[in-house]
Amino acid sequence: MINGIDIVSVWVLDQDSAKEFYTEKLGFELTTDIKLDNGMRWLTVQPPGNTGQHFLLMDPSHSMLDEQTAAAVRGLVAKGALSPGVMATSDCRGDYETLVKRGVEFTSPPAERPYGIEAILRDDSGNWFSFTQRKQQWSLPRALTGAKVLPGSRLAAALD
């Protein structure tokens, strides 16, 4: 059965620049960097100390996408319209200060949220990530305060 996600694709505009950004500025570890026969480059990095999650830094122009779609994806990335997800941290404020010193761009500084402390960072291609330190006591029922839950749904059963 499926037990998680191993690789998340992150569209980037320049793989060499992305490799430098993710390894040198964010401190990720390079896990794979090979060129495939079709001109595609398989470039993966992972957060330090994490052996189960990889980011595939993928250039849309050298992927399985057709030219028109690749151009559209590149445009969205350059515009800053894509968010591949949430990066977890145990010290949002401290890590924010460290990353700012390394030249990482944040579009918003750490701020208190119902689920923890969050800042928003951008990679060198324009992708933005929530950079979040979750509250220890944060839970699904608390996050859904005020939300409507359909009676008889799986979620209703789980909350009972």
Buried (B, 14 or more C-beta within 10 A) or exposed (E): EEEEEEBEBBBBBEBEBBBEBBBEBBBBBEBEBEEEEEEBBBBBBBBEEEEEEBBBBBBBBBBEBEEEEBEEBBEBBEEBEBEBEEBBBEEBEEBBEEBBEEEBBBEEEBEEBEBBBBBBBBBBBBBBBBBBBBBEEEEEEEEEEEEEBEEEEEBEEEEE
